[in-house]
């Protein structure tokens, strides 16, 4: 039995390995191909987000039991998955 539909919030932040990024330095916005793989895309899903074109976006009405961003690791960004 599939879990109830949920949503993903995807946001972009500039990452520095030193960890000393100031909020005013995080104003850059990139166009990011998401490369998202979902276990199940429900037929009612109207949001077919393939790229992040703003600082934050939501993808609604999906099963968040399994998803992966940057499928095949062929893009230059890090993904920080929430703990479940």
ChimeraX commands (.cxc) that place a marker at each C-alpha (Angstrom):
marker #1 position 0.00,0.00,0.00 radius 0.5
marker #1 position 1.45,3.38,-1.01 radius 0.5
marker #1 position 1.95,6.12,1.53 radius 0.5
marker #1 position -0.22,9.20,1.44 radius 0.5
marker #1 position 0.88,11.88,-1.04 radius 0.5
marker #1 position 3.27,14.43,0.34 radius 0.5
marker #1 position 5.42,17.25,-0.98 radius 0.5
marker #1 position 9.07,18.13,-1.42 radius 0.5
marker #1 position 10.52,21.55,-0.71 radius 0.5
marker #1 position 13.62,22.16,-2.77 radius 0.5
marker #1 position 15.81,25.18,-2.10 radius 0.5
marker #1 position 19.22,26.29,-3.19 radius 0.5
marker #1 position 21.98,27.76,-1.07 radius 0.5
marker #1 position 25.56,28.52,-1.82 radius 0.5
marker #1 position 27.75,25.93,-0.09 radius 0.5
marker #1 position 31.20,26.72,1.28 radius 0.5
marker #1 position 33.26,23.92,2.76 radius 0.5
marker #1 position 34.52,26.40,5.36 radius 0.5
marker #1 position 30.93,26.95,6.55 radius 0.5
marker #1 position 31.40,30.71,6.93 radius 0.5
marker #1 position 28.85,31.90,4.38 radius 0.5
marker #1 position 27.07,35.08,5.41 radius 0.5
marker #1 position 23.36,35.46,4.48 radius 0.5
marker #1 position 24.09,38.54,2.37 radius 0.5
marker #1 position 26.57,36.47,0.32 radius 0.5
marker #1 position 23.90,33.90,-0.53 radius 0.5
marker #1 position 22.08,36.07,-3.06 radius 0.5
marker #1 position 23.21,34.18,-6.17 radius 0.5
marker #1 position 20.57,32.12,-7.91 radius 0.5
marker #1 position 21.34,29.33,-10.34 radius 0.5
marker #1 position 19.20,27.51,-12.89 radius 0.5
marker #1 position 19.57,23.91,-11.69 radius 0.5
marker #1 position 18.49,20.77,-13.52 radius 0.5
marker #1 position 17.08,18.56,-10.80 radius 0.5
marker #1 position 17.47,15.12,-12.34 radius 0.5
marker #1 position 14.74,13.81,-10.04 radius 0.5
marker #1 position 13.75,10.15,-9.84 radius 0.5
marker #1 position 10.58,9.30,-7.96 radius 0.5
marker #1 position 9.32,5.90,-6.92 radius 0.5
marker #1 position 5.85,6.92,-7.95 radius 0.5
marker #1 position 4.44,9.99,-9.64 radius 0.5
marker #1 position 0.74,10.14,-8.92 radius 0.5
marker #1 position -1.57,10.80,-11.83 radius 0.5
marker #1 position -3.02,13.85,-10.10 radius 0.5
marker #1 position 0.42,15.48,-9.96 radius 0.5
marker #1 position 0.29,18.76,-11.83 radius 0.5
marker #1 position 3.80,19.88,-10.89 radius 0.5
marker #1 position 6.36,18.29,-13.17 radius 0.5
marker #1 position 9.36,20.26,-11.93 radius 0.5
marker #1 position 12.50,19.46,-13.92 radius 0.5
marker #1 position 14.56,22.48,-12.95 radius 0.5
marker #1 position 14.94,24.77,-9.96 radius 0.5
marker #1 position 14.68,28.28,-11.37 radius 0.5
marker #1 position 14.19,30.16,-8.10 radius 0.5
marker #1 position 15.61,30.01,-4.57 radius 0.5
marker #1 position 12.88,27.63,-3.40 radius 0.5
marker #1 position 10.09,25.57,-4.92 radius 0.5
marker #1 position 7.65,22.89,-3.82 radius 0.5
marker #1 position 6.63,19.73,-5.64 radius 0.5
marker #1 position 3.22,18.65,-4.40 radius 0.5
marker #1 position 1.24,15.42,-4.42 radius 0.5
marker #1 position 4.03,12.89,-4.70 radius 0.5
marker #1 position 4.96,9.84,-2.71 radius 0.5
marker #1 position 8.06,10.82,-0.74 radius 0.5
marker #1 position 8.73,7.24,0.34 radius 0.5
marker #1 position 11.56,7.22,-2.22 radius 0.5
marker #1 position 13.05,9.96,-4.36 radius 0.5
marker #1 position 16.50,10.85,-5.56 radius 0.5
marker #1 position 17.83,14.17,-6.81 radius 0.5
marker #1 position 20.80,14.42,-9.15 radius 0.5
marker #1 position 20.21,10.94,-10.53 radius 0.5
marker #1 position 23.46,9.48,-11.91 radius 0.5
marker #1 position 25.41,12.23,-10.09 radius 0.5
marker #1 position 26.09,14.11,-13.33 radius 0.5
marker #1 position 25.41,17.61,-12.03 radius 0.5
marker #1 position 27.53,19.85,-9.82 radius 0.5
marker #1 position 25.49,20.22,-6.67 radius 0.5
marker #1 position 25.05,18.54,-3.30 radius 0.5
marker #1 position 21.77,17.15,-2.01 radius 0.5
marker #1 position 20.92,17.32,1.67 radius 0.5
marker #1 position 18.16,14.77,2.30 radius 0.5
marker #1 position 15.97,15.07,5.42 radius 0.5
marker #1 position 16.19,12.38,8.08 radius 0.5
marker #1 position 13.05,10.26,8.24 radius 0.5
marker link #1:1,2 radius 0.2
marker link #1:2,3 radius 0.2
marker link #1:3,4 radius 0.2
marker link #1:4,5 radius 0.2
marker link #1:5,6 radius 0.2
marker link #1:6,7 radius 0.2
marker link #1:7,8 radius 0.2
marker link #1:8,9 radius 0.2
marker link #1:9,10 radius 0.2
marker link #1:10,11 radius 0.2
marker link #1:11,12 radius 0.2
marker link #1:12,13 radius 0.2
marker link #1:13,14 radius 0.2
marker link #1:14,15 radius 0.2
marker link #1:15,16 radius 0.2
marker link #1:16,17 radius 0.2
marker link #1:17,18 radius 0.2
marker link #1:18,19 radius 0.2
marker link #1:19,20 radius 0.2
marker link #1:20,21 radius 0.2
marker link #1:21,22 radius 0.2
marker link #1:22,23 radius 0.2
marker link #1:23,24 radius 0.2
marker link #1:24,25 radius 0.2
marker link #1:25,26 radius 0.2
marker link #1:26,27 radius 0.2
marker link #1:27,28 radius 0.2
marker link #1:28,29 radius 0.2
marker link #1:29,30 radius 0.2
marker link #1:30,31 radius 0.2
marker link #1:31,32 radius 0.2
marker link #1:32,33 radius 0.2
marker link #1:33,34 radius 0.2
marker link #1:34,35 radius 0.2
marker link #1:35,36 radius 0.2
marker link #1:36,37 radius 0.2
marker link #1:37,38 radius 0.2
marker link #1:38,39 radius 0.2
marker link #1:39,40 radius 0.2
marker link #1:40,41 radius 0.2
marker link #1:41,42 radius 0.2
marker link #1:42,43 radius 0.2
marker link #1:43,44 radius 0.2
marker link #1:44,45 radius 0.2
marker link #1:45,46 radius 0.2
marker link #1:46,47 radius 0.2
marker link #1:47,48 radius 0.2
marker link #1:48,49 radius 0.2
marker link #1:49,50 radius 0.2
marker link #1:50,51 radius 0.2
marker link #1:51,52 radius 0.2
marker link #1:52,53 radius 0.2
marker link #1:53,54 radius 0.2
marker link #1:54,55 radius 0.2
marker link #1:55,56 radius 0.2
marker link #1:56,57 radius 0.2
marker link #1:57,58 radius 0.2
marker link #1:58,59 radius 0.2
marker link #1:59,60 radius 0.2
marker link #1:60,61 radius 0.2
marker link #1:61,62 radius 0.2
marker link #1:62,63 radius 0.2
marker link #1:63,64 radius 0.2
marker link #1:64,65 radius 0.2
marker link #1:65,66 radius 0.2
marker link #1:66,67 radius 0.2
marker link #1:67,68 radius 0.2
marker link #1:68,69 radius 0.2
marker link #1:69,70 radius 0.2
marker link #1:70,71 radius 0.2
marker link #1:71,72 radius 0.2
marker link #1:72,73 radius 0.2
marker link #1:73,74 radius 0.2
marker link #1:74,75 radius 0.2
marker link #1:75,76 radius 0.2
marker link #1:76,77 radius 0.2
marker link #1:77,78 radius 0.2
marker link #1:78,79 radius 0.2
marker link #1:79,80 radius 0.2
marker link #1:80,81 radius 0.2
marker link #1:81,82 radius 0.2
marker link #1:82,83 radius 0.2
marker link #1:83,84 radius 0.2
view
